[in-house]
Amino acid sequence: MRQVTLRCENWNLHSPFIITGHVFTVAEILYVEIADDRHVGRGEASGVYYLGETAQSMLEQAESVRSALEGGAGREVLLSLLPAGGARNAIDCALWDLEARRSGQRVWELAGISPRAITTFQTVSLDSPDRMAAAASRIAGEKIKVKLDGDQALERIAAVRRARQQAEIIVDANQGWTFEQLQTLAPAFRDLRIAMIEQPLPRGDDEVLEDYMPPLPLCADESCLDRSEFEVAASRYQMINIKLDKTGGLTEALALARLARDHGLELMVGNMVGTSLAMAPGYVVAQLCRYADLDGPLLLESDRECAMSFEKGRVSPPQKALWG
């Protein structure tokens, strides 16, 4: 008989993290442990905020499948027990961790993936152009992700580019633009050597992209949660941002990554802010991706024991004591 531990945790951010329509000051997460007689597997999730998920709602979902987990339900059964989302993610990642500890292998070995070095983008949140430029100047590393909305988008990104002439820069509008803004801004962003624009239009209101030829790649985030939305997203975007909270765990994330690669789309792995325990399974997905956005712990006041390191953006593999 397994033992299952479920709880909500709060992890304070060291400063407000601002994106289109939201200000985050704390990461509210669901923490999961699944233990057998000898081993303990762990996972965590922040949930999908724009779908209304909270730590409490995820906890309630996880409690609904406690008896099945205690009875030995595995990852494949879990896919039928819970919908995609944060609760399933935290549980799925705990089951991967438990399987790795039982087998004596690392998770990437179980997944048939050869690990390579990963460098993450580091994020500049919304602020005035001058403050965003100053924040970009403080980033150690040459990969920078810039949060934008529909206000002063060109002024903000131009200020960041002036501050970091050599950096590889991508932008994330978090559904904050109109199609007319995209048409105006995309050529200017190309001229500023911006590598990619993430989720410029609102989820469910981006069908116009099917006939649009962008001057730089567009990446679906909110517009592609999991494999069920891939076909439509692939007709509108050149890249998919995979987040484990959206896919409902590493199992579905890897399946989505392989599907996208088979269809020739580029990939990015992202995060919803969390500790190194949330980034560790993202590190596995990152092995299949062009871009990695795994800087969530850098936004927090503290991290878990045996945390991953982020030296100038270079992400260390998770230690066995942490996960996987």
C-alpha positions as CSV (number, residue, x, y, z in Angstrom):
1,M,0.0,0.0,0.0
2,R,1.4,3.4,-1.0
3,Q,1.3,6.5,1.2
4,V,0.3,9.7,-0.5
5,T,1.0,13.2,0.9
6,L,-0.7,16.2,-0.6
7,R,-0.3,19.8,0.5
8,C,-0.5,23.4,-0.6
9,E,2.7,25.5,-0.3
10,N,3.5,29.2,-0.8
11,W,6.9,30.4,-2.1
12,N,7.4,34.2,-2.0
13,L,8.8,36.0,-5.1
14,H,11.7,38.4,-4.4
15,S,9.9,41.1,-6.4
16,P,6.5,41.4,-8.2
17,F,6.5,39.5,-11.6
18,I,4.3,41.4,-14.0
19,I,2.8,40.1,-17.3
20,T,-0.2,41.1,-19.4
21,G,-3.1,41.4,-17.0
22,H,-1.4,39.8,-14.0
23,V,0.9,40.6,-11.1
24,F,2.4,37.6,-9.2
25,T,4.0,38.0,-5.7
26,V,3.9,34.4,-4.5
27,A,4.0,31.0,-6.1
28,E,1.1,29.0,-4.7
29,I,1.8,25.3,-5.5
30,L,0.5,21.8,-5.0
31,Y,3.2,19.5,-3.5
32,V,2.8,15.7,-3.9
33,E,4.7,12.8,-2.4
34,I,4.0,9.1,-3.3
35,A,5.9,6.6,-1.2
36,D,6.2,2.8,-1.2
37,D,8.0,0.7,1.4
38,R,11.4,2.0,0.4
39,H,11.2,5.0,-2.0
40,V,9.5,8.4,-2.2
41,G,8.6,10.2,-5.4
42,R,7.9,13.9,-5.4
43,G,6.3,16.5,-7.7
44,E,4.9,20.0,-7.7
45,A,2.7,22.2,-9.8
46,S,1.6,25.9,-9.9
47,G,-1.4,25.2,-12.1
48,V,-2.7,27.1,-15.2
49,Y,-3.8,30.5,-13.8
50,Y,-5.7,31.6,-16.9
51,L,-7.9,28.5,-16.7
52,G,-8.7,29.4,-13.1
53,E,-6.5,26.8,-11.4
54,T,-5.4,27.5,-7.8
55,A,-3.4,25.5,-5.3
56,Q,-6.7,24.7,-3.5
57,S,-8.5,23.5,-6.6
58,M,-5.5,21.3,-7.5
59,L,-5.5,19.9,-4.0
60,E,-9.1,19.0,-4.3
61,Q,-8.5,17.3,-7.7
62,A,-5.6,15.3,-6.3
63,E,-7.6,14.2,-3.2
64,S,-10.2,12.8,-5.6
65,V,-7.7,10.2,-6.8
66,R,-5.9,9.5,-3.6
67,S,-7.4,6.0,-3.2
68,A,-6.4,5.1,-6.7
69,L,-2.8,6.2,-6.1
70,E,-2.7,4.4,-2.8
71,G,-3.9,1.3,-4.6
72,G,-1.0,1.5,-7.1
73,A,-2.4,3.5,-10.1
74,G,0.5,4.4,-12.5
75,R,1.1,7.1,-15.0
76,E,-1.0,5.6,-17.8
77,V,-4.0,5.1,-15.5
78,L,-3.6,8.6,-14.3
79,L,-4.2,10.0,-17.8
80,S,-7.8,8.6,-17.6
81,L,-8.3,9.6,-13.9
82,L,-7.7,13.4,-14.2
83,P,-7.8,16.0,-17.0
84,A,-4.7,17.8,-18.1
85,G,-3.7,20.5,-15.6
86,G,-1.6,21.2,-12.5
87,A,-2.9,18.4,-10.3
88,R,-2.2,15.7,-12.8
89,N,1.2,17.3,-13.5
90,A,2.3,17.1,-9.8
91,I,1.2,13.5,-9.5
92,D,2.6,12.4,-12.8
93,C,6.0,13.9,-12.0
94,A,6.0,12.2,-8.5
95,L,5.3,8.9,-10.3
96,W,8.2,9.4,-12.7
97,D,10.4,10.2,-9.7
98,L,9.2,7.1,-7.8
99,E,9.9,4.9,-10.9
100,A,13.4,6.3,-11.3
101,R,14.2,5.6,-7.7
102,R,12.9,2.1,-7.9
103,S,14.8,1.3,-11.1
104,G,18.1,3.1,-10.1
105,Q,18.0,5.0,-13.4
106,R,17.5,8.7,-14.1
107,V,14.3,9.8,-15.6
108,W,15.9,10.8,-18.9
109,E,17.2,7.2,-19.2
110,L,13.7,5.9,-18.6
111,A,12.4,8.2,-21.3
112,G,15.1,7.1,-23.8
113,I,16.7,10.6,-23.9
114,S,20.4,11.4,-24.0
115,P,21.1,14.5,-21.8
116,R,22.9,17.6,-23.1
117,A,23.8,20.9,-21.6
118,I,20.8,23.3,-21.2
119,T,20.9,27.1,-21.1
120,T,17.7,28.9,-20.0
121,F,16.3,32.2,-21.0
122,Q,16.0,34.6,-18.1
123,T,12.9,36.8,-17.9
124,V,12.4,40.6,-17.7
125,S,8.9,41.4,-16.5
126,L,6.8,44.4,-17.5
127,D,7.9,47.8,-16.3
128,S,8.9,51.1,-17.8
129,P,11.3,50.9,-20.8
130,D,14.2,52.3,-18.7
131,R,13.6,49.9,-15.8
132,M,13.3,46.9,-18.2
133,A,16.6,47.9,-19.9
134,A,18.2,48.1,-16.4
135,A,16.8,44.7,-15.5
136,A,18.1,43.2,-18.7
137,S,21.5,44.7,-18.0
138,R,21.7,42.8,-14.7
139,I,21.1,39.4,-16.3
140,A,24.2,37.2,-16.4
141,G,23.9,35.3,-19.6
142,E,23.0,36.0,-23.2
143,K,19.5,34.6,-23.5
144,I,16.7,37.0,-22.4
145,K,13.0,36.7,-22.5
146,V,11.0,40.0,-22.3
147,K,7.4,40.2,-21.2
148,L,5.3,42.7,-23.1
149,D,1.7,43.9,-23.4
150,G,0.0,46.1,-25.9
151,D,1.4,49.3,-24.4
152,Q,4.8,50.7,-25.4
153,A,5.8,47.4,-26.8
154,L,8.3,48.8,-29.4
155,E,9.7,51.3,-26.9
156,R,10.2,48.6,-24.3
157,I,11.9,46.1,-26.6
158,A,14.1,48.8,-28.2
159,A,15.3,49.8,-24.8
160,V,16.2,46.2,-23.9
161,R,18.0,45.8,-27.2
162,R,20.0,48.9,-26.6
163,A,21.0,47.6,-23.2
164,R,21.9,44.1,-24.5
165,Q,23.3,44.4,-28.0
166,Q,24.6,40.8,-28.3
167,A,21.9,38.9,-26.4
168,E,19.5,36.5,-28.0
169,I,16.1,38.0,-27.2
170,I,12.6,36.5,-27.4
171,V,9.4,38.3,-26.4
172,D,6.2,37.0,-24.8
173,A,3.0,39.1,-25.2
174,N,0.8,36.7,-23.1
175,Q,-2.2,37.2,-25.4
176,G,-1.8,41.0,-25.1
177,W,-1.9,42.2,-28.7
178,T,-4.4,42.7,-31.5
179,F,-3.7,41.3,-35.0
180,E,-3.2,44.9,-36.2
181,Q,-0.5,45.4,-33.5
182,L,1.2,42.2,-34.5
183,Q,1.3,43.2,-38.2
184,T,2.9,46.6,-37.2
185,L,5.3,45.3,-34.6
186,A,6.6,42.1,-36.1
187,P,8.7,43.7,-38.9
188,A,10.1,46.2,-36.4
189,F,11.0,43.4,-34.0
190,R,12.7,41.5,-36.8
191,D,14.8,44.6,-37.5
192,L,15.8,44.6,-33.8
193,R,16.9,41.0,-34.2
194,I,14.2,39.5,-31.9
195,A,14.3,35.8,-32.4
196,M,10.6,34.9,-31.7
197,I,7.3,36.3,-30.5
198,E,5.3,34.1,-28.1
199,Q,1.5,34.1,-27.9
200,P,0.8,37.6,-29.4
201,L,-3.0,37.1,-29.7
202,P,-5.6,35.8,-27.3
203,R,-6.3,32.1,-27.0
204,G,-9.3,31.2,-29.1
205,D,-9.0,34.4,-31.2
206,D,-6.0,33.6,-33.3
207,E,-7.5,31.9,-36.4
208,V,-6.3,34.9,-38.4
209,L,-2.8,33.5,-38.1
210,E,-3.6,30.7,-40.5
211,D,-3.3,33.1,-43.4
212,Y,-0.5,35.2,-42.0
213,M,3.2,34.9,-43.1
214,P,5.1,36.3,-40.1
215,P,8.6,37.9,-40.6
216,L,9.8,36.0,-37.5
217,P,8.6,32.8,-35.8
218,L,5.5,32.9,-33.7
219,C,5.2,30.5,-30.7
220,A,1.9,29.1,-29.2
221,D,1.7,29.0,-25.5
222,E,-1.9,29.5,-24.2
223,S,-3.1,28.4,-27.7
224,C,-1.6,24.8,-27.3
225,L,-2.2,23.1,-24.0
226,D,-1.6,19.5,-25.0
227,R,-1.8,17.1,-28.0
228,S,-5.6,17.6,-28.4
229,E,-4.8,21.2,-29.5
230,F,-1.7,20.5,-31.6
231,E,-3.3,20.3,-35.0
232,V,-4.9,23.7,-34.9
233,A,-1.9,25.3,-33.3
234,A,0.4,23.8,-35.9
235,S,-1.7,25.6,-38.6
236,R,-1.1,29.0,-36.9
237,Y,2.3,28.9,-35.3
238,Q,5.9,27.8,-36.1
239,M,6.8,26.8,-32.5
240,I,5.1,25.3,-29.4
241,N,5.8,26.2,-25.8
242,I,5.4,23.1,-23.7
243,K,4.6,23.6,-20.0
244,L,4.0,20.6,-17.8
245,D,1.2,22.3,-15.9
246,K,-0.7,22.7,-19.3
247,T,0.0,19.1,-20.5
248,G,-0.8,17.6,-17.1
249,G,2.7,16.1,-16.6
250,L,5.9,14.8,-18.1
251,T,4.2,11.9,-19.8
252,E,2.0,14.0,-22.0
253,A,4.7,16.7,-22.4
254,L,7.1,14.2,-23.9
255,A,4.3,12.9,-26.2
256,L,3.5,16.4,-27.4
257,A,7.2,17.2,-27.9
258,R,7.7,14.1,-30.1
259,L,4.5,14.9,-32.1
260,A,5.6,18.4,-32.8
261,R,9.1,17.3,-33.8
262,D,7.6,14.7,-36.2
263,H,5.7,17.6,-37.8
264,G,8.7,19.9,-38.1
265,L,7.8,22.4,-35.5
266,E,10.3,24.0,-33.2
267,L,9.9,23.6,-29.4
268,M,10.3,25.6,-26.2
269,V,9.8,24.3,-22.7
270,G,8.5,26.9,-20.2
271,N,7.3,27.1,-16.7
272,M,4.6,28.7,-14.5
273,V,7.0,29.7,-11.8
274,G,8.0,27.2,-9.1
275,T,10.9,25.7,-7.3
276,S,13.6,23.5,-8.7
277,L,11.3,20.5,-8.1
278,A,9.1,21.9,-10.9
279,M,12.0,22.7,-13.2
280,A,13.6,19.2,-12.9
281,P,11.1,17.5,-15.2
282,G,11.2,20.5,-17.5
283,Y,14.9,19.8,-17.8
284,V,14.0,16.4,-19.3
285,V,11.6,18.0,-21.9
286,A,14.3,20.7,-22.6
287,Q,16.4,17.9,-24.2
288,L,14.0,17.9,-27.1
289,C,13.6,21.6,-27.4
290,R,15.3,24.5,-29.2
291,Y,14.6,27.0,-26.3
292,A,14.4,26.5,-22.6
293,D,12.6,28.9,-20.2
294,L,13.3,27.3,-16.8
295,D,14.2,30.3,-14.7
296,G,11.3,30.0,-12.2
297,P,13.5,29.5,-9.1
298,L,15.4,32.7,-9.9
299,L,12.2,34.7,-9.2
300,L,11.8,33.2,-5.7
301,E,13.2,34.3,-2.4
302,S,14.3,30.7,-1.7
303,D,14.4,27.3,-3.3
304,R,14.3,23.7,-2.2
305,E,17.2,21.8,-0.8
306,C,19.5,20.3,-3.4
307,A,18.3,22.9,-5.8
308,M,19.4,23.2,-9.4
309,S,22.0,25.8,-10.2
310,F,21.6,28.6,-12.9
311,E,25.1,29.9,-13.6
312,K,24.8,32.6,-16.3
313,G,21.8,30.7,-17.5
314,R,23.4,27.3,-17.6
315,V,21.1,24.9,-15.9
316,S,22.5,22.0,-13.9
317,P,20.9,18.6,-14.1
318,P,18.7,17.8,-11.1
319,Q,20.5,15.9,-8.4
320,K,19.1,12.6,-7.5
321,A,18.2,13.9,-4.0
322,L,16.0,16.5,-5.7
323,W,14.1,14.5,-8.4
324,G,14.5,11.9,-11.0
